[in-house]
Amino acid sequence: MSVASAVLLFIAMYKHRKELAAADFPDQTFWSSEDKRLLAPNSRFRVEEYSKEIFVYDLRISQLIRTGDLKATLSKQSYVLPPKIRNIGNLYVFKELKKKNRVLYNDKMVGWNTDVGTTSDHTLVRVEMQRGRYFPHLASDEFAEKEPTKNGEDVPGTGRQLFVSKNGQLRDLGKSWLFNGVGTSTLAFTSDGKLVVIKQSEANANNPGFSAPSGSGGLEPKDFRGQTEIPLRDLAANGGNRELGEESNVQDEEVVDSYFLGFGRWLQKAGRPELYTLTFLSIDSDTLDQRPIPRKDKRFVKDRVLAELVGDPSSWDPSQPEAMLIPKLRQRMSLPLAASLSLLARVAQDPTTEAYERFHAVYAQRSLAAKSDVSDVETGMGWVTDGMVAGHTRVQPDEVI
């Protein structure tokens, strides 16, 4: 943020100091079983709950993205806060800026601005993405997660009704008042079959202190890579792999290929649209283990874990993705990690999916790596430096902590 912008922001906060003191933003309460039923009006949708958070998988849109038939365009226009929430939404931003433990940067973002419909036969060929900034995202998307009050009275027209209609279904993304910042995550596997998992610090806004996918964050305009229209699956891979590089120190040339896993909406994040991909790397876990976390993201990344998944893929239950992780990582599993692992389990059990053969070929390298580790132990050389480099951790599937 420039000095001039910071000064204007300080002036605005001072001008609204009385309103700010009278405003409060408690979290919304949990959702009921009836709410979850209404979120899936037909077989196009699948609703899953992970650690009391709900994700609505959109099977139709996922298929359109996976085949490359659905394109994403980047609009020249930027999101503007609607009058309905502008004042109270900005008060929420001011309130967050005053928190000592909140790290906020007004970075560029991308929001979803096209309806996707609710019927299984819905056709869609193009999704408009609008430009925006992090502060308007806070004043709309994150603000919608709260139940705001002023002087102890509820603020009408806010809270859940900003993203859930009167019939209990999610509002369509193009009709929403919200920015609808797009989340993007990828699960990355090293060449020896290890999954890269990020342990987030308490400075993260989403699931602080939780285990997250290898790269996870929000889409940015630069993920279009200079183009104004690209296949949405490519945009998802660009964003997920950029986050992978920023958080895990993986270089662009070390990404062999990526596959689209699925699309859905994160209920507790105001129905935020989420894109999930699968990435395969050319480097092994030992090589990555020796690298430090990039300095820029050290504040947000507590640790990077190179882990083996548990069990044979044929036995994985997509409704229980936590069982795919070692116990150490099950304790605090973020929703993006749970949702992407659930999608991975389905891919691993479906020979018709594009990533099926590639995944099994890479996953099979676990056993070869394990034999190599045993050989090193027998010669007295194994495990001397393992897990002791740069504060990162390699863990085995039977490890209990």
C-alpha positions in Angstrom: 0.0 0.0 0.0 1.3 3.4 -0.9 1.9 6.2 1.7 -0.9 8.2 0.2 -3.4 5.3 0.4 -2.3 4.6 4.0 -3.0 8.2 4.9 -6.4 8.2 3.3 -7.3 5.0 5.0 -6.2 6.4 8.4 -8.4 9.5 7.8 -11.4 7.4 6.9 -10.9 5.3 10.0 -10.7 8.4 12.2 -13.8 9.9 10.5 -15.9 6.8 11.3 -14.4 6.2 14.7 -17.8 6.5 16.5 -19.5 4.1 14.1 -16.6 1.8 14.4 -16.9 1.7 18.2 -20.6 0.9 18.0 -20.1 -2.0 15.5 -19.4 -5.6 16.2 -18.9 -8.6 13.9 -19.5 -12.0 15.6 -19.1 -15.2 13.5 -22.2 -16.9 12.2 -23.6 -20.0 13.9 -23.2 -23.5 12.6 -25.6 -24.9 9.9 -28.2 -27.5 10.4 -28.9 -30.8 8.6 -31.9 -29.1 6.9 -29.7 -26.4 5.6 -27.3 -29.0 4.0 -30.2 -30.7 2.3 -31.4 -27.5 0.7 -27.9 -26.8 -0.6 -28.2 -29.9 -3.0 -31.4 -29.4 -5.0 -30.5 -32.3 -7.4 -27.9 -34.9 -8.3 -25.6 -32.2 -9.8 -24.5 -31.3 -6.3 -22.8 -33.3 -3.5 -22.6 -31.9 0.0 -19.9 -33.0 2.4 -19.0 -31.8 5.9 -15.4 -31.8 7.2 -14.7 -30.7 10.7 -18.0 -28.8 10.9 -17.4 -27.0 7.6 -19.4 -27.6 4.5 -18.4 -27.9 0.9 -20.8 -28.1 -2.0 -19.3 -30.0 -4.9 -20.6 -28.9 -8.3 -20.3 -32.0 -10.5 -21.6 -30.4 -13.7 -19.3 -27.4 -13.7 -16.4 -29.6 -12.6 -16.9 -31.7 -15.8 -17.1 -28.7 -18.0 -13.8 -27.3 -16.6 -12.1 -30.7 -16.7 -12.7 -31.2 -20.4 -11.4 -27.7 -21.2 -14.8 -26.6 -22.6 -15.3 -23.8 -20.0 -13.3 -20.7 -20.6 -12.4 -17.8 -18.2 -12.3 -14.2 -19.4 -10.7 -11.4 -17.5 -12.9 -8.3 -17.4 -11.4 -4.8 -17.7 -13.9 -3.6 -15.0 -13.2 -3.9 -11.3 -15.5 -4.9 -8.5 -17.2 -2.0 -6.7 -18.8 -2.5 -3.3 -22.6 -2.1 -3.8 -24.4 0.6 -1.6 -26.2 -2.2 0.2 -23.1 -3.2 2.1 -20.5 -0.4 1.4 -20.7 1.4 4.8 -20.9 -1.5 7.2 -18.5 -3.6 5.0 -15.9 -0.9 5.2 -16.3 -0.7 9.0 -15.5 -4.4 9.1 -12.3 -3.7 7.2 -11.4 -0.9 9.6 -12.1 -3.3 12.6 -9.8 -5.9 11.1 -7.0 -3.4 10.4 -7.0 -2.5 14.1 -6.2 -6.1 15.2 -2.6 -6.5 16.1 -2.4 -10.1 14.9 -4.0 -9.5 11.5 -1.7 -9.2 8.5 -3.4 -7.4 5.7 -2.2 -6.4 2.2 -4.4 -4.8 -0.4 -3.2 -7.2 -3.1 -4.9 -7.8 -6.5 -7.5 -10.5 -6.7 -9.9 -12.1 -9.1 -13.7 -12.6 -8.4 -16.2 -14.9 -10.2 -19.0 -12.8 -11.9 -21.1 -15.3 -13.9 -24.1 -17.4 -13.0 -23.6 -21.1 -13.0 -27.3 -22.2 -12.6 -28.7 -25.0 -10.5 -29.9 -27.7 -12.9 -28.0 -30.6 -14.3 -28.5 -29.7 -17.9 -27.2 -26.1 -17.5 -24.8 -25.2 -20.3 -22.0 -22.7 -19.9 -19.1 -21.8 -22.2 -17.6 -18.8 -20.5 -17.0 -17.4 -17.0 -16.3 -13.7 -16.5 -13.7 -13.0 -13.8 -13.6 -9.4 -12.5 -10.6 -7.7 -11.0 -10.5 -6.5 -7.4 -8.5 -5.9 -4.3 -8.2 -7.6 -1.0 -9.9 -4.9 1.0 -13.1 -5.0 -1.1 -12.9 -8.8 -0.7 -12.8 -8.3 3.1 -15.7 -5.8 2.9 -17.9 -8.2 1.0 -16.9 -11.9 1.0 -15.4 -12.1 4.5 -17.9 -9.6 5.9 -20.7 -11.9 4.7 -19.4 -14.6 7.1 -20.3 -12.4 10.1 -23.5 -11.4 11.8 -22.9 -7.6 12.2 -24.5 -5.5 14.9 -24.6 -1.7 15.6 -25.2 -0.6 19.1 -26.3 -4.2 19.9 -28.9 -4.3 17.1 -28.7 -6.6 14.1 -27.9 -4.9 10.8 -30.7 -5.7 8.3 -29.8 -7.2 4.9 -26.4 -8.6 6.0 -25.1 -12.0 7.2 -26.2 -15.2 5.6 -28.8 -13.7 3.3 -26.0 -12.1 1.3 -25.1 -15.5 -0.2 -28.1 -17.8 0.7 -31.5 -17.1 -0.9 -34.9 -17.3 0.9 -35.4 -20.9 -0.2 -32.2 -21.9 1.5 -30.0 -22.4 -1.6 -26.8 -20.6 -2.4 -27.2 -17.5 -4.4 -25.8 -17.7 -7.9 -22.4 -16.1 -8.4 -23.4 -13.6 -11.0 -26.4 -12.3 -9.1 -24.4 -12.0 -5.8 -23.6 -8.7 -4.2 -20.3 -10.2 -3.2 -16.9 -10.0 -4.9 -16.7 -13.9 -4.9 -12.9 -14.1 -4.7 -11.9 -17.4 -6.3 -9.9 -19.9 -4.2 -7.3 -22.1 -5.8 -5.4 -25.0 -4.4 -3.2 -27.8 -5.7 -2.0 -31.2 -4.3 1.6 -31.6 -5.4 3.4 -35.0 -5.4 7.2 -35.3 -5.6 8.8 -37.8 -8.1 9.1 -40.3 -5.3 5.4 -40.2 -4.4 5.4 -37.9 -1.4 2.6 -35.3 -0.9 3.6 -31.7 -0.1 1.5 -30.4 2.8 1.7 -26.9 4.2 1.2 -26.2 7.9 -0.2 -22.7 8.1 0.8 -20.1 10.7 -1.7 -18.2 12.9 -1.3 -15.2 10.6 -3.4 -16.8 7.9 -7.0 -15.5 7.5 -8.3 -18.9 6.4 -7.9 -21.9 8.7 -4.9 -20.5 10.7 -2.8 -23.2 12.2 -4.3 -25.9 10.0 -2.7 -28.2 7.5 -3.3 -27.0 3.9 -2.7 -28.2 0.3 0.7 -27.9 -1.3 -0.3 -24.5 -2.7 -3.4 -22.7 -1.6 -4.7 -19.1 -1.9 -6.7 -16.9 -4.3 -6.6 -16.4 -8.0 -4.9 -13.2 -9.2 -5.0 -11.4 -12.6 -1.4 -12.5 -13.3 -2.6 -16.1 -13.4 -4.1 -15.3 -16.8 -0.4 -14.9 -17.9 -1.0 -11.9 -20.1 -4.1 -13.3 -21.9 -7.7 -12.2 -21.5 -9.3 -15.6 -22.1 -8.0 -19.1 -21.3 -9.5 -22.5 -20.4 -10.6 -22.3 -16.8 -8.7 -25.5 -16.0 -5.5 -23.8 -17.1 -6.3 -20.8 -15.0 -6.8 -23.0 -11.9 -3.5 -24.8 -12.5 -1.7 -21.4 -13.0 -3.0 -20.1 -9.7 -2.5 -23.3 -7.7 1.1 -23.7 -9.0 1.9 -20.1 -8.4 0.8 -20.6 -4.7 2.9 -23.8 -4.7 6.0 -21.8 -5.7 5.3 -19.0 -3.2 4.7 -21.3 -0.2 6.8 -24.4 -1.0 9.7 -23.0 -3.0 8.9 -25.2 -6.1 10.3 -23.7 -9.3 8.1 -23.3 -12.5 10.4 -25.7 -14.5 9.9 -28.4 -11.8 6.2 -28.7 -12.5 5.8 -31.6 -14.9 2.0 -31.4 -15.4 -1.2 -30.6 -13.7 -4.7 -32.1 -13.8 -8.0 -30.5 -12.8 -9.7 -32.2 -9.8 -13.0 -30.3 -9.1 -15.0 -27.2 -8.4 -17.4 -26.3 -5.6 -18.3 -23.7 -3.0 -17.1 -23.3 0.6 -20.2 -22.5 2.6 -18.5 -21.0 5.7 -16.6 -18.7 3.4 -19.8 -17.1 2.1 -20.2 -19.7 -0.7 -16.7 -18.9 -2.0 -16.0 -20.6 -5.4 -13.0 -23.1 -5.1 -10.9 -24.7 -7.8 -8.7 -27.8 -7.0 -5.9 -29.3 -9.1 -3.3 -32.1 -8.9 0.3 -31.4 -9.7 3.3 -33.7 -10.4 6.9 -32.5 -9.8 10.2 -33.6 -11.4 12.1 -33.3 -8.1 12.1 -35.8 -5.2 11.2 -35.2 -1.6 14.9 -35.0 -0.4 15.6 -32.2 -2.9 12.6 -30.2 -1.8 13.2 -31.0 1.9 16.5 -29.1 1.8 15.0 -25.9 0.6 13.9 -23.1 3.0 10.4 -21.6 2.9 10.5 -18.5 0.7 11.2 -15.4 2.8 8.1 -13.6 1.5 5.8 -16.3 2.9 7.6 -17.3 6.1 5.1 -15.3 8.1 2.2 -17.4 6.8 3.9 -20.9 6.5 4.8 -22.5 9.8 6.1 -25.7 8.2 6.3 -27.8 5.1 5.7 -31.5 5.5 6.6 -34.2 2.9 4.3 -37.0 3.8 3.2 -40.4 2.5 -0.5 -41.0 2.3 -1.9 -43.9 4.3 -3.2 -47.1 2.7 -3.9 -48.4 -0.7 -5.8 -46.0 -3.0 -8.4 -48.6 -3.7 -9.4 -48.5 0.0 -9.7 -44.7 0.3 -13.1 -43.4 1.3 -13.8 -40.0 -0.4 -16.1 -39.1 2.5 -13.3 -39.6 5.0 -10.3 -37.9 3.5 -8.7 -37.4 7.0 -8.0 -41.2 7.0 -5.6 -40.7 4.0 -3.3 -38.6 6.2 -0.9 -39.6 9.0 -2.3 -38.9 12.5 -0.1 -35.8 12.9 -1.9 -34.1 10.0 -5.4 -35.3 10.7 -5.7 -33.2 13.9 -6.2 -29.8 12.2 -7.1 -30.4 8.5 -8.3 -27.4 6.5 -11.3 -27.7 4.3 -9.3 -27.1 1.1 -7.1 -30.0 2.0 -10.0 -32.2 2.9 -11.9 -31.4 -0.3 -8.9 -31.9 -2.6 -8.0 -35.2 -0.9 -11.6 -36.4 -1.4 -11.4 -35.5 -5.1 -8.1 -37.3 -5.3 -9.6 -40.5 -3.8 -12.2 -40.5 -6.5 -9.6 -39.9 -9.3 -7.5 -42.7 -7.9 -10.4 -45.2 -8.1 -11.7 -44.2 -11.5 -9.7 -45.5 -14.5 -11.6 -43.2 -16.9 -10.1 -40.0 -15.4 -7.3 -38.3 -17.1 -4.9 -38.4 -14.1 -5.6 -42.0 -13.1 -2.5 -43.7 -14.7 -0.2 -40.8 -13.9 -1.1 -40.7 -10.3 -0.7 -44.5 -9.8 2.7 -44.5 -11.5 4.0 -41.7 -9.2 2.3 -43.1 -6.1 4.0 -46.5 -6.7 7.4 -44.8 -6.3 6.7 -44.7 -2.5 7.7 -48.4 -2.2 10.9 -47.9 -4.2 11.8 -45.0 -2.0 11.1 -47.0 1.2 13.4 -49.8 0.0 16.1 -47.2 -0.6 15.7 -45.9 2.9 16.0 -49.4 4.4 19.2 -50.0 2.5 20.7 -46.8 3.9 19.8 -47.8 7.4 21.5 -51.1 7.0 24.7 -49.4 6.1 24.5 -47.0 9.0 23.9 -44.0 6.9 20.1 -43.6 6.9 18.0 -41.1 8.8 21.1 -39.1 10.0 19.9 -35.9 8.4 16.4 -36.8 7.5 13.9 -34.3 8.7 16.6 -32.0 10.1 17.0 -29.5 7.3 15.5 -26.0 7.4 12.9 -27.0 10.0 10.9 -29.1 7.6 9.6 -32.6 8.3 9.5 -35.9 6.4 7.1 -38.3 8.0 6.1 -41.9 7.5 2.5 -43.2 7.2 2.6 -45.1 10.5 4.0 -42.2 12.5 1.9 -41.2 15.5 2.4 -37.9 17.2 
